[in-house]
Amino acid sequence: MLNPAIGKLIENYENRYGLVTEIANCAREISSEAEKNEEIIIEKPVSIAINKIASEKGLI
């Protein structure tokens, strides 16, 4: 189960597409930054992106 719940995140968007698009873009940025800095990411970039967006929205 994802933490935070997707139901709480979706309340801040008009539709699921907007949420998924923002998460995907954020995950790509995280992945490219890690690759550029030659870092190894243990956690999946999508999970990091979800937590980042949730913290920005004040859900965590």
VOPAGU-2260 file (C-alpha; in pm, 1 decimal, decimal comma):
REM VOPAGU-2260
SITE   aa  ch    i         X         Y         Z
SITE  MET   A    0       0,0       0,0       0,0
SITE  LEU   A    1     125,3     343,1     -91,1
SITE  ASN   A    2     187,6     594,7     177,5
SITE  PRO   A    3      16,8     841,6     151,7
SITE  ALA   A    4    -305,4     701,9      16,6
SITE  ILE   A    5    -375,5     791,2    -344,2
SITE  GLY   A    6    -727,2     896,9    -241,6
SITE  LYS   A    7    -586,4    1187,1     -40,7
SITE  LEU   A    8    -353,6    1291,3    -321,4
SITE  ILE   A    9    -625,4    1284,8    -588,9
SITE  GLU   A   10    -834,3    1535,0    -392,1
SITE  ASN   A   11    -587,2    1806,6    -495,7
SITE  TYR   A   12    -633,2    1739,8    -869,0
SITE  GLU   A   13    -922,3    1763,3   -1112,8
SITE  ASN   A   14    -863,3    1409,7   -1239,7
SITE  ARG   A   15    -627,1    1114,5   -1207,0
SITE  TYR   A   16    -446,6    1202,6   -1528,9
SITE  GLY   A   17    -314,5    1525,1   -1376,4
SITE  LEU   A   18    -184,9    1342,7   -1071,2
SITE  VAL   A   19     -23,1    1064,3   -1273,2
SITE  THR   A   20     138,7    1314,4   -1509,9
SITE  GLU   A   21     288,6    1513,9   -1224,3
SITE  ILE   A   22     417,3    1199,6   -1052,9
SITE  ALA   A   23     571,4    1072,2   -1377,6
SITE  ASN   A   24     744,0    1403,1   -1449,6
SITE  CYS   A   25     879,2    1423,5   -1096,0
SITE  ALA   A   26    1000,8    1062,1   -1110,0
SITE  ARG   A   27    1182,5    1132,5   -1437,9
SITE  GLU   A   28    1354,6    1433,7   -1282,3
SITE  ILE   A   29    1459,8    1228,0    -979,1
SITE  SER   A   30    1591,2     950,4   -1201,1
SITE  SER   A   31    1784,5    1181,9   -1431,8
SITE  GLU   A   32    1937,0    1373,1   -1138,4
SITE  ALA   A   33    2051,7    1047,9    -979,9
SITE  GLU   A   34    2199,0     930,8   -1309,0
SITE  LYS   A   35    2372,9    1264,0   -1363,5
SITE  ASN   A   36    2522,5    1255,7   -1013,3
SITE  GLU   A   37    2604,9     883,9   -1048,4
SITE  GLU   A   38    2395,1     798,2    -742,7
SITE  ILE   A   39    2230,5     465,0    -679,9
SITE  ILE   A   40    1866,1     491,6    -579,2
SITE  ILE   A   41    1743,6     211,2    -355,3
SITE  GLU   A   42    1379,9     322,7    -352,6
SITE  LYS   A   43    1187,5     344,4    -679,0
SITE  PRO   A   44    1171,3     696,4    -830,5
SITE  VAL   A   45     790,0     679,9    -846,4
SITE  SER   A   46     769,3     615,4    -472,5
SITE  ILE   A   47    1005,6     903,6    -404,3
SITE  ALA   A   48     798,0    1128,3    -631,3
SITE  ILE   A   49     471,0    1036,0    -458,3
SITE  ASN   A   50     619,2    1112,0    -117,4
SITE  LYS   A   51     768,6    1439,0    -244,6
SITE  ILE   A   52     438,6    1557,5    -392,6
SITE  ALA   A   53     248,9    1454,4     -80,0
SITE  SER   A   54     486,8    1648,2     141,9
SITE  GLU   A   55     456,7    1955,7     -83,2
SITE  LYS   A   56      76,3    1934,8     -53,0
SITE  GLY   A   57     104,5    1898,3     325,3
SITE  LEU   A   58     -31,2    1542,5     339,8
SITE  ILE   A   59     268,7    1394,1     517,9
